[in-house]
Amino acid sequence: MVDISPLAGATHPKTNKSDDALRAAAEALETEFLTEMLKPAGLGKTSETFGGGIGEEQFASFLRREQASEMARHGGIGLAESIFEALKKRVGDGG
């Protein structure tokens, strides 16, 4: 029996560690932005009926941050990509 993994024969382009760091920083900034924007949108707002009470209110910010993080990780609103490109140009120009 031959074991075939989904990545068998797949080639991955070499990535620059500097680019990875810049992309991570850009994604983190987009996450923070989205977290703040989701507050006024009412995401995580406790329900009037059958709500979780004070406990739900205390942990709503964690839920918003995780949701914003997932949004940014999956493309978000494109802010991270714009920031990444700007940072890459800046680093390429020598600061």
CYANA upper distance limits for C-alpha pairs under 8 A (distance plus 0.5 A):
  4 ILE  CA      8 ALA  CA      6.92
 15 THR  CA     19 ASP  CA      7.68
 15 THR  CA     20 ASP  CA      7.70
 16 ASN  CA     20 ASP  CA      6.86
 17 LYS  CA     21 ALA  CA      6.75
 18 SER  CA     22 LEU  CA      6.72
 19 ASP  CA     23 ARG  CA      6.48
 19 ASP  CA     88 LYS  CA      7.79
 20 ASP  CA     24 ALA  CA      6.60
 21 ALA  CA     25 ALA  CA      6.69
 22 LEU  CA     26 ALA  CA      6.63
 22 LEU  CA     84 PHE  CA      6.53
 22 LEU  CA     87 LEU  CA      7.28
 22 LEU  CA     88 LYS  CA      7.71
 23 ARG  CA     27 GLU  CA      6.55
 23 ARG  CA     80 ALA  CA      7.83
 23 ARG  CA     81 GLU  CA      8.17
 23 ARG  CA     84 PHE  CA      5.98
 24 ALA  CA     28 ALA  CA      6.58
 25 ALA  CA     29 LEU  CA      6.76
 25 ALA  CA     84 PHE  CA      8.48
 26 ALA  CA     30 GLU  CA      6.80
 26 ALA  CA     79 LEU  CA      8.38
 26 ALA  CA     80 ALA  CA      5.20
 26 ALA  CA     81 GLU  CA      7.67
 26 ALA  CA     83 ILE  CA      6.03
 26 ALA  CA     84 PHE  CA      5.94
 27 GLU  CA     31 THR  CA      6.61
 27 GLU  CA     72 ALA  CA      6.61
 27 GLU  CA     73 ARG  CA      7.51
 27 GLU  CA     80 ALA  CA      5.42
 27 GLU  CA     81 GLU  CA      8.41
 28 ALA  CA     32 GLU  CA      6.82
 28 ALA  CA     69 SER  CA      8.24
 28 ALA  CA     80 ALA  CA      8.48
 29 LEU  CA     33 PHE  CA      6.73
 29 LEU  CA     80 ALA  CA      7.62
 30 GLU  CA     34 LEU  CA      6.54
 30 GLU  CA     72 ALA  CA      6.71
 30 GLU  CA     76 GLY  CA      8.20
 30 GLU  CA     79 LEU  CA      6.47
 30 GLU  CA     80 ALA  CA      5.92
 31 THR  CA     35 THR  CA      6.52
 31 THR  CA     65 ARG  CA      7.69
 31 THR  CA     68 ALA  CA      5.78
 31 THR  CA     69 SER  CA      5.54
 31 THR  CA     71 MET  CA      8.22
 31 THR  CA     72 ALA  CA      6.22
 32 GLU  CA     36 GLU  CA      6.85
 32 GLU  CA     65 ARG  CA      8.04
 32 GLU  CA     68 ALA  CA      8.07
 33 PHE  CA     37 MET  CA      6.74
 34 LEU  CA     38 LEU  CA      6.50
 34 LEU  CA     68 ALA  CA      5.89
 34 LEU  CA     72 ALA  CA      8.41
 35 THR  CA     39 LYS  CA      7.30
 35 THR  CA     64 ARG  CA      6.33
 35 THR  CA     65 ARG  CA      5.78
 35 THR  CA     67 GLN  CA      8.44
 35 THR  CA     68 ALA  CA      5.86
 36 GLU  CA     40 PRO  CA      8.25
 37 MET  CA     41 ALA  CA      7.25
 38 LEU  CA     42 GLY  CA      7.03
 38 LEU  CA     43 LEU  CA      6.15
 38 LEU  CA     64 ARG  CA      7.33
 38 LEU  CA     68 ALA  CA      8.34
 39 LYS  CA     43 LEU  CA      6.51
 39 LYS  CA     44 GLY  CA      8.10
 39 LYS  CA     64 ARG  CA      8.16
 43 LEU  CA     64 ARG  CA      7.29
 44 GLY  CA     57 GLU  CA      8.41
 44 GLY  CA     60 ALA  CA      5.56
 44 GLY  CA     61 SER  CA      7.76
 44 GLY  CA     63 LEU  CA      7.40
 44 GLY  CA     64 ARG  CA      6.89
 45 LYS  CA     57 GLU  CA      7.88
 45 LYS  CA     60 ALA  CA      7.69
 46 THR  CA     51 GLY  CA      6.23
 46 THR  CA     52 GLY  CA      7.53
 46 THR  CA     53 GLY  CA      7.90
 46 THR  CA     56 GLU  CA      7.23
 46 THR  CA     57 GLU  CA      6.86
 47 SER  CA     51 GLY  CA      5.14
 47 SER  CA     52 GLY  CA      8.24
 51 GLY  CA     56 GLU  CA      7.94
 52 GLY  CA     56 GLU  CA      5.27
 52 GLY  CA     57 GLU  CA      8.05
 53 GLY  CA     57 GLU  CA      7.04
 54 ILE  CA     58 GLN  CA      6.65
 55 GLY  CA     59 PHE  CA      6.94
 56 GLU  CA     60 ALA  CA      6.46
 57 GLU  CA     61 SER  CA      8.48
 59 PHE  CA     63 LEU  CA      7.20
 60 ALA  CA     64 ARG  CA      6.76
 61 SER  CA     65 ARG  CA      6.65
 62 PHE  CA     66 GLU  CA      6.75
 63 LEU  CA     67 GLN  CA      6.62
 64 ARG  CA     68 ALA  CA      6.51
 65 ARG  CA     69 SER  CA      6.50
 66 GLU  CA     70 GLU  CA      6.72
 67 GLN  CA     71 MET  CA      6.69
 68 ALA  CA     72 ALA  CA      6.65
 69 SER  CA     73 ARG  CA      6.56
 70 GLU  CA     74 HIS  CA      6.70
 71 MET  CA     75 GLY  CA      6.96
 71 MET  CA     76 GLY  CA      5.19
 72 ALA  CA     76 GLY  CA      4.58
 72 ALA  CA     77 ILE  CA      7.86
 72 ALA  CA     80 ALA  CA      7.83
 75 GLY  CA     80 ALA  CA      8.43
 76 GLY  CA     80 ALA  CA      8.22
 78 GLY  CA     82 SER  CA      6.99
 79 LEU  CA     83 ILE  CA      6.64
 80 ALA  CA     84 PHE  CA      6.42
 81 GLU  CA     85 GLU  CA      6.69
 82 SER  CA     86 ALA  CA      6.75
 83 ILE  CA     87 LEU  CA      6.56
 84 PHE  CA     88 LYS  CA      6.50
 85 GLU  CA     89 LYS  CA      6.73
 86 ALA  CA     90 ARG  CA      6.71
 87 LEU  CA     91 VAL  CA      6.58
 88 LYS  CA     92 GLY  CA      6.45
 89 LYS  CA     93 ASP  CA      6.60
 90 ARG  CA     94 GLY  CA      7.07
 90 ARG  CA     95 GLY  CA      5.79
 91 VAL  CA     95 GLY  CA      5.74
